[in-house]
Amino acid sequence: MSSMFETVIGLEVHAQLNTKSKLFCSCATSFGEEANSNTCPTCLALPGGLPVLNKEAVHKAIMLGTALKSKINKVSVFDRKNYFYPDLPTGYQISQLSTPVVGLGELTIDFPDGTSKTIGVTRAHLENDAGKNIHSGNHSQVDLNRAGTPLLEIVSEPDMRSAEEAILYLKKLHSIVRYIGISDANMQEGSFRCDVNVSIRPKGDTKFYTRCEIKNMNSFRFIEKAIAYEVNRQIEAWEDGVYEREIVQETRLFDTNTGETRSMRGKEDAADYRYFPDPDLLSLVISDEMLEEYSKIPELPDEKKARFVKEYGLKEYDASVITSSLEMANYFDSMMSEGISAKNATTWLTVELQGRLKEGVTIEESPIDAKTLATIVKRIEDSTISGKAAKEVLDDLIANSSDNVDATIEKLGLKQVSDDGAILAIIDEILSANQDKVAEYKAGKEKMFAFFVGQTMKASKGSANPQKVNELIKERLSK
């Protein structure tokens, strides 16, 4: 990117709430059902079907507002957002324009160098999702199972200045909705997707220029690539003198095959949607009792990170890695409940286990559970096996889908010899066979010590306890 320009990014994230029923009817929200089976007169917009607000969706919206330190509007309004899509039977979406349930808030992102930045959150409003168009060959089909599913649209301020900041924001928000349990945030299933608004401006300029919206992104990697392409496209247009002609307010799609964004349609303004208050729905009024009850949320990622640093003595970076996902944090907590050291737990979770998981396999899908991995660490700490042997044990457990650590140690013959007599017999034999090197050591050539240790470990085929080996060689050489 040219150093003469600054990137301006704002994000609109749609998180599908994990309620059992839809936003305005009692139809199930389960994924993967037979097409058009989770429908009723209300979500099909048949005559006589009237919307009734799902109270649990309101609960989850307030939980997110609390997590983002947002203002909760005690009175909010539902509006009709009018547009025609084949998968929107009503011809309008029920959303919140004038007064959303969640107002101004903030989210703090953390950079790898330890610095942080606060991104403003403009609002978070409830709305119902559309269905799904399925295109095959020369015809299209419509599945309305998803029509009416509750969404929480979280709109940021245009405070992000790079793709890196945008990805950090999205990952943090993704983590938060998972931590507080309001959405499964499954990006592959579309439960957490994002519209990315991108514009550029000369550095030092405070004016906002024409923004382009990249629609329906559900991959962090592709979002980063889409932003990079769009920024370069706009800079090139500016530098070529065709910015005002080529960069127009529009909705664009990202082509994952070419790595390019392409025009989809002109971007509408609010007036184009002809918003007006939905006559079938009363204003949403949140009582003090509801607000108090719904504002209770579990430990957030930043709080858990601070606890891990304080309680377990973790480094800030390690704590950030572990608390980046709820599953990883819970896995680590479970390991620590087995009474092992935090340092070893961190290494074996974030380096050894993570390094062995196949690409795309999450910690919750790991073939090794927390108790099993903690047992491996215990066997290192009680000197049953060496760190090197422990890696062999872990590999074998994964390969054989086993959780029996001790049986695997016995099977592989990796148990360390800690018996003084057995180790001393090996040491005495090596010292006796290398009297010239013993003399060199005693003459001040301390490097010979490592030679004796190596020879002892080799003779024991790695089964001798290294700590014991060091202690006993020192003892013998001091005589």
C-alpha positions in Angstrom: 0.0 0.0 0.0 1.2 3.5 -0.9 2.5 5.4 2.2 0.6 8.4 1.0 -2.8 6.9 1.9 -4.6 5.7 5.0 -7.1 2.9 5.0 -10.5 3.4 6.7 -12.4 0.2 7.6 -15.8 -0.3 9.3 -17.4 -3.7 9.9 -20.9 -5.0 10.1 -21.0 -8.4 11.7 -24.0 -10.7 11.6 -24.0 -13.2 14.5 -26.7 -15.8 14.4 -28.2 -16.2 17.9 -28.4 -19.7 19.2 -32.0 -19.6 20.3 -34.1 -22.7 19.8 -36.7 -20.9 17.9 -36.8 -18.1 15.3 -37.0 -14.4 16.1 -40.7 -13.9 15.5 -42.2 -17.4 15.5 -41.8 -20.8 17.2 -40.2 -22.6 14.3 -36.9 -24.4 15.1 -33.5 -22.9 14.1 -31.7 -26.2 13.7 -29.2 -26.4 10.9 -29.2 -29.0 8.1 -32.9 -30.0 8.2 -34.9 -31.0 5.2 -35.5 -27.9 3.0 -38.5 -25.8 4.0 -39.4 -28.1 7.0 -38.8 -25.5 9.7 -41.4 -23.1 8.5 -44.9 -21.8 9.5 -47.4 -19.1 8.3 -45.4 -16.4 10.0 -42.0 -17.0 8.5 -43.6 -17.8 5.2 -45.6 -14.5 5.3 -48.9 -16.2 4.7 -52.1 -14.1 5.4 -52.9 -14.0 9.1 -49.4 -14.8 10.4 -48.2 -12.3 12.9 -44.8 -11.8 14.5 -44.2 -12.4 18.3 -40.8 -11.3 19.6 -38.5 -14.0 21.0 -37.6 -12.9 24.6 -34.4 -15.0 24.6 -33.1 -13.1 21.6 -33.5 -9.9 23.6 -31.6 -11.6 26.5 -28.7 -12.5 24.3 -28.5 -9.0 22.7 -28.3 -7.4 26.2 -25.6 -9.9 27.1 -23.5 -8.8 24.2 -24.2 -5.1 25.0 -22.9 -5.7 28.5 -19.8 -7.4 27.2 -19.1 -4.4 24.9 -19.8 -1.8 27.6 -22.6 -0.5 25.5 -25.6 1.6 26.3 -28.7 -0.5 26.5 -31.7 1.4 25.2 -34.6 0.6 27.5 -37.1 1.4 24.8 -36.3 0.3 21.2 -38.3 0.0 18.0 -38.6 -2.6 15.2 -38.7 -1.3 11.6 -39.5 -2.7 8.3 -36.6 -2.6 5.8 -38.1 -3.1 2.4 -36.5 -4.9 -0.4 -37.3 -7.9 -2.6 -35.3 -11.1 -2.6 -36.7 -14.5 -3.6 -35.7 -15.9 -0.1 -37.5 -13.1 1.8 -41.2 -14.0 1.6 -42.4 -10.8 3.3 -40.7 -8.5 0.9 -39.2 -6.7 3.9 -36.8 -7.5 6.8 -37.8 -6.7 10.4 -34.8 -4.8 11.7 -34.0 -1.8 14.0 -33.0 1.5 12.4 -34.0 4.4 14.6 -33.5 3.0 18.0 -31.6 -0.3 18.4 -31.6 -2.4 21.6 -27.8 -1.9 22.0 -26.2 1.5 21.5 -22.7 2.9 21.7 -20.0 0.6 23.0 -16.4 -0.4 22.5 -14.1 -3.3 21.9 -10.3 -3.4 22.7 -8.0 -5.2 20.3 -4.5 -6.3 21.3 -1.4 -6.3 19.0 1.4 -8.8 19.1 3.8 -6.1 20.5 1.7 -5.7 23.6 0.0 -2.5 22.6 -3.8 -2.1 22.3 -6.4 0.0 20.6 -10.1 0.7 21.3 -12.5 0.3 18.4 -15.9 2.0 18.8 -19.0 0.0 18.4 -21.9 2.1 16.9 -24.8 -0.3 17.7 -26.0 -3.8 17.8 -29.6 -4.5 16.6 -31.9 -7.4 16.3 -33.2 -8.5 12.9 -34.5 -11.6 11.2 -32.4 -13.5 8.6 -33.5 -14.3 5.0 -33.7 -17.8 3.6 -31.2 -19.4 1.2 -31.1 -19.5 -2.6 -29.6 -22.7 -4.0 -28.4 -22.4 -7.6 -27.9 -25.5 -9.7 -27.5 -25.7 -13.4 -30.1 -23.6 -15.1 -32.5 -23.4 -12.2 -32.7 -22.1 -8.6 -34.4 -23.3 -5.5 -35.3 -21.5 -2.3 -34.9 -23.0 1.2 -36.8 -20.9 3.8 -35.6 -22.9 6.9 -33.3 -20.0 7.8 -35.9 -17.3 7.1 -36.7 -15.6 10.4 -33.6 -16.9 12.3 -32.5 -14.3 14.8 -29.5 -12.2 13.9 -27.6 -9.6 15.9 -25.9 -7.1 13.6 -23.0 -5.5 15.3 -21.8 -2.3 13.6 -18.4 -0.8 14.3 -17.2 2.8 13.9 -14.9 3.3 11.0 -11.9 3.1 13.4 -9.8 0.4 11.8 -6.8 1.5 9.7 -5.5 -1.9 8.4 -6.5 -5.4 7.5 -4.6 -6.5 10.6 -6.8 -4.3 12.9 -9.9 -5.6 11.2 -9.0 -9.3 11.7 -8.0 -8.6 15.3 -11.4 -7.0 15.9 -13.3 -9.8 14.2 -11.4 -12.5 16.1 -12.0 -10.7 19.4 -15.7 -10.3 18.7 -15.9 -13.9 17.6 -14.3 -14.9 20.8 -16.6 -12.8 22.9 -19.9 -14.1 21.4 -18.5 -17.7 22.0 -17.5 -16.9 25.6 -20.9 -15.5 26.6 -22.6 -18.3 24.8 -25.0 -16.3 22.5 -23.9 -17.9 19.2 -22.0 -20.9 18.0 -20.3 -18.4 15.6 -19.7 -21.2 13.1 -18.3 -19.3 10.1 -18.6 -22.3 7.8 -22.3 -22.5 8.4 -22.7 -18.7 8.2 -23.5 -18.2 11.9 -20.8 -15.4 12.0 -20.4 -13.4 8.8 -19.3 -10.0 8.0 -19.8 -7.1 5.6 -16.5 -5.1 5.2 -16.7 -1.4 4.4 -13.4 -0.1 2.9 -12.3 3.4 1.8 -9.0 5.3 1.6 -8.0 8.9 2.1 -4.7 10.9 1.9 -2.8 10.7 5.2 -3.6 13.6 7.4 -7.1 14.0 5.9 -10.0 13.6 8.2 -12.7 13.5 5.6 -14.4 10.2 4.7 -14.4 9.3 1.1 -16.5 6.8 -1.0 -16.7 3.4 0.7 -17.3 0.1 -0.9 -19.0 -2.7 0.9 -17.6 -6.3 0.5 -20.6 -8.5 1.3 -21.0 -11.7 3.2 -17.5 -12.7 4.2 -17.1 -15.7 6.5 -13.4 -16.4 6.5 -10.7 -14.4 8.3 -8.2 -15.3 5.6 -10.4 -14.2 2.8 -11.4 -11.0 4.6 -7.8 -10.0 4.9 -7.2 -10.7 1.2 -10.3 -8.9 0.1 -9.3 -5.8 2.1 -5.8 -5.8 0.6 -7.2 -6.1 -3.0 -9.8 -3.4 -2.4 -7.4 -0.9 -0.9 -4.9 -1.4 -3.8 -7.8 -1.0 -6.3 -8.9 2.3 -4.8 -5.3 3.6 -4.5 -4.6 2.8 -8.1 -7.8 4.6 -9.2 -6.7 7.6 -7.2 -3.2 7.7 -8.6 -4.5 7.2 -12.1 -6.9 10.1 -11.7 -10.1 8.0 -12.2 -11.1 7.7 -8.5 -14.3 9.6 -8.8 -15.4 7.7 -11.9 -14.4 4.2 -10.8 -14.8 4.2 -7.0 -18.6 4.5 -6.4 -20.7 3.5 -3.4 -21.5 -0.1 -4.2 -21.7 -3.6 -2.9 -19.0 -5.9 -4.1 -18.3 -9.6 -3.8 -14.9 -11.3 -3.2 -14.0 -14.0 -5.7 -12.0 -16.6 -3.7 -10.6 -18.1 -6.9 -9.1 -14.9 -8.4 -8.5 -13.0 -5.1 -10.4 -10.0 -6.6 -13.5 -8.1 -5.6 -16.1 -7.4 -8.3 -19.1 -5.2 -8.5 -22.4 -6.8 -7.4 -24.9 -3.8 -7.3 -25.1 -0.2 -6.3 -25.1 0.4 -2.6 -28.4 1.6 -1.2 -28.9 4.3 1.3 -31.4 4.1 4.2 -34.0 6.0 2.2 -33.9 3.3 -0.5 -35.1 0.7 1.9 -38.2 2.9 2.9 -37.8 2.1 6.6 -40.9 2.6 8.8 -41.9 1.2 12.2 -43.4 -2.2 12.0 -47.1 -1.9 12.7 -47.4 -5.5 13.9 -44.8 -5.1 16.7 -45.0 -2.9 19.8 -41.9 -1.0 21.0 -39.5 -3.3 23.0 -39.5 -2.1 26.6 -36.8 -3.4 28.9 -37.6 -3.2 32.6 -35.0 -2.6 35.3 -35.5 -6.2 36.5 -34.9 -7.6 33.0 -31.8 -5.4 32.5 -30.3 -6.6 35.8 -31.0 -10.3 35.0 -29.9 -10.2 31.3 -26.7 -8.2 32.0 -25.2 -11.2 33.9 -22.4 -12.6 31.7 -19.6 -15.2 32.2 -15.9 -14.4 32.4 -14.8 -12.6 29.2 -11.6 -13.3 27.3 -9.7 -10.2 28.7 -10.8 -11.2 32.3 -9.8 -14.8 31.8 -6.4 -13.6 30.3 -5.8 -11.4 33.4 -6.7 -14.3 35.7 -4.4 -16.7 34.0 -1.5 -14.2 34.2 -2.2 -13.6 37.9 -3.2 -17.0 39.1 -0.9 -19.2 37.0 1.9 -16.7 36.3 1.6 -17.0 32.5 3.3 -14.6 30.2 0.9 -12.0 28.6 1.5 -13.6 25.1 0.9 -17.1 26.3 -2.3 -16.1 28.1 -3.5 -14.3 24.9 -2.9 -17.4 22.8 -4.7 -19.7 25.3 -7.7 -17.4 25.9 -8.1 -16.6 22.2 -10.8 -19.3 22.1 -13.1 -20.5 24.8 -12.3 -24.2 24.0 -8.6 -23.6 24.4 -9.1 -21.7 27.7 -11.3 -24.5 29.1 -8.9 -27.1 28.0 -6.1 -25.3 29.8 -8.2 -24.9 33.0 -8.9 -28.6 32.9 -5.2 -29.4 32.6 -4.4 -27.1 35.5 -7.0 -28.9 37.7 -4.7 -32.0 37.5 -2.1 -30.2 39.6 0.7 -29.7 37.0 2.9 -26.7 36.4 1.5 -23.8 34.3 4.7 -23.6 32.3 4.6 -27.2 31.2 0.9 -27.1 30.6 1.3 -24.1 28.3 4.2 -25.7 26.3 2.4 -29.1 25.9 -0.9 -27.5 24.9 0.2 -24.6 22.6 3.4 -26.2 21.1 3.3 -30.0 21.3 -0.4 -30.8 20.9 -1.3 -27.9 18.7 1.6 -28.7 16.4 0.3 -32.2 16.0 -3.3 -31.4 15.2 -4.1 -31.6 11.5 -4.9 -28.3 9.7 -8.5 -27.3 10.4 -8.8 -29.6 13.5 -9.8 -27.5 16.6 -8.8 -28.2 20.2 -12.4 -29.4 20.9 -11.9 -32.0 18.2 -8.5 -33.1 19.5 -8.0 -36.9 19.8 -6.3 -36.2 23.2 -8.4 -34.8 26.0 -7.1 -32.4 28.7 -6.7 -35.1 31.4 -4.6 -37.3 29.1 -2.3 -34.5 28.1 -2.0 -33.4 31.8 -1.1 -37.0 32.7 1.8 -36.9 30.1 3.1 -33.7 31.8 2.7 -35.4 35.2 4.9 -38.3 34.1 7.6 -35.8 33.0 7.4 -33.9 36.3 7.6 -37.1 38.4 10.6 -38.3 36.3 8.8 -41.4 35.0 9.7 -40.4 31.4 11.9 -37.7 29.8 10.5 -34.9 27.7 11.8 -36.6 24.6 10.1 -39.8 25.5 6.9 -37.9 26.3 6.7 -36.8 22.6 6.8 -40.4 21.5 4.1 -41.2 24.0 1.9 -38.4 22.6 2.5 -39.5 19.0 1.5 -43.1 19.9 -1.6 -42.0 21.7 -2.8 -39.9 18.8 -2.0 -42.7 16.2 -3.8 -45.3 18.2 -6.7 -43.1 19.5 -5.7 -44.1 23.1 -5.9 -42.3 26.4 -3.9 -44.7 28.5 -0.6 -42.9 29.2 0.9 -45.4 31.6 0.2 -48.4 29.4 1.7 -46.7 26.4 4.9 -45.8 28.4 5.2 -49.5 29.4 4.5 -50.7 25.8 7.2 -48.4 24.3 9.7 -49.2 27.1 10.2 -45.5 27.8 10.1 -45.6 31.6 13.2 -43.8 33.0 15.6 -45.7 35.3 16.0 -43.7 38.5 17.6 -46.5 40.6 21.0 -45.2 41.8 22.6 -48.6 41.7 21.7 -49.4 38.1 22.8 -45.9 36.9 26.0 -46.0 38.9 27.0 -49.4 37.4 26.8 -47.8 33.9 28.7 -44.7 35.0 31.5 -46.7 36.6 31.9 -48.7 33.5 32.1 -45.6 31.3 34.6 -43.8 33.7 36.7 -46.9 33.9 36.9 -47.2 30.1 37.8 -43.5 29.7 40.5 -42.8 32.3 42.3 -40.4 30.0 39.2 -38.2 29.7 38.6 -38.4 33.5 42.1 -37.0 33.9 41.4 -34.2 31.4 38.3 -33.3 33.4 40.1 -33.2 36.6 42.8 -31.1 35.0 40.2 -28.4 34.3 38.6 -29.4 31.0 35.0 -29.2 32.2 33.6 -29.9 28.8 34.4 -33.5 29.4 31.4 -33.6 31.8 28.9 -33.5 28.9 30.8 -36.4 27.2 30.3 -38.6 30.3 26.6 -37.6 30.4 26.1 -38.4 26.7 27.8 -41.7 27.0 25.8 -42.7 30.0 22.5 -41.8 28.3 23.6 -43.7 25.2 24.5 -46.8 27.2 21.2 -46.7 29.0 19.4 -46.3 25.6 17.9 -43.1 26.9 16.2 -44.8 29.8 18.3 -43.2 32.6 16.9 -40.2 34.4 19.1 -37.3 33.1 18.9 -35.4 36.4 20.0 -38.5 38.3 22.8 -39.1 35.7 24.1 -35.6 36.3 24.0 -35.9 40.0 25.7 -39.3 40.1 28.5 -38.4 37.6 29.3 -35.3 39.7 29.4 -37.4 42.8 31.8 -40.0 41.2 34.1 -37.4 39.6 34.4 -35.6 42.9 36.0 -38.6 44.6 
